[in-house]
């Protein structure tokens, strides 16, 4: 593992201090967020005040431009208190990468001139018809985490009709898409993954006022993400507020304002994996506290005194620690090789994210099982961790299919977006 430079260590410490400033508020509002199925405006305002929603946006566009390591540590820390809040900040961080693919003027209009979230739907379930100066957009996008707190929405759409032509500069490189908590259906297209001869994908940025919202987020976990559905019907989006989806598989073009020399699809897995890791870290804390205090029915000692429970706790700890080290290593490699890492780097990142998802689900499930009936208390921390980690792990960037595709690549095949 690469040694974290002192400057990055200091940066991480400074940002973790910001997390401490909002931890009390996050804990206070967490139950309300689960009941309302959306994070409260007070919490979103506090997170924005600390700059978490722009921490992975270029300084040229009003962001902080923090390192991958720092941003990951911040999401883990937030997730240890409120995974739903961390998930939304992660989605914002990932979609914020669109700023490096837009023109400077458009990126500043969307990110510098607004204070709300910039999130949306990355599964291309809309249609964009070319018209003079832009695209006429309509469609419906589900799993739009944080959309009710957004100033701008990014909507992915298939370009149809008009003079639609697939970009001739589509790179061969492939990697992983992002953002909705559940994994997108296997039959669904993902941005930039359309086979040769099919319609291209476009990412379009639309103001919140152009959309209507449906409150249909009823999930097992991550209940506070407000991941409902938004609809856009027959609006024209200027060309300048759109991005060719095929370009997101490679680093953005070098320019003075560029925040990161890392491809969009190589950046996104860090947001989901970091949140899942924070959930597992909190599960370790919750289980330790529960095991030290709980005496099972007809037992004479606490759960923590049992040899089987001790071994389970140690194994779960090992899984979580290994996940953190693997994610840090992937972050360092992405930082060092983002410009020209190619499929090899994409494979490293996707393998790390999938392994973090699998390890953390296994660790939390082991702890939940070892706690017995004590884990079933409604509103208990361990129960919440169990629900949240299983929901978060459904995300496509953490899906087990990544093992298959990376494995095939290790044997010499092309790294596919999706089988």
Secondary structure, 3 states (H helix, E strand, C coil): CCCCCHHHHHHHHHHHHHHHHHHHHHHHHHHHHHHHCCCCHHHHHHHHHCCHHHCCCCHHHCCCCCCHHHHHHHHHHHHCCCHHHHHHHHHHHHHHHHHHCCCHHHHHHHHHCCCCEEEEEEEEEEEEEEECCEEEEEEEEEEECCHHHEEEEEEEEEECCCCCCCCCCCCCCCCCCCCCCCCCCCCCCCCCCCCCCCCCEEEEEEEHHHEEEECCCCCCCCHHHCCEEEEEEEEEEEHHHEEEHHHHHCCCCCCCCCCCCCCHHHHHHHHHHHHHHHHHHHHHHHHHHHHHHCCCCCCCCCHHHCHHHHHHHHHHHHHHHHHHHHHHHHHHHHHHHCCCCHHHHHHHHHHHHHHHHHHHHHHHHHHHHHCHHHHHCCCCHHHHHHHHHHHHCCCHHHCCHHHHHHHHHHCCCCCCCCC
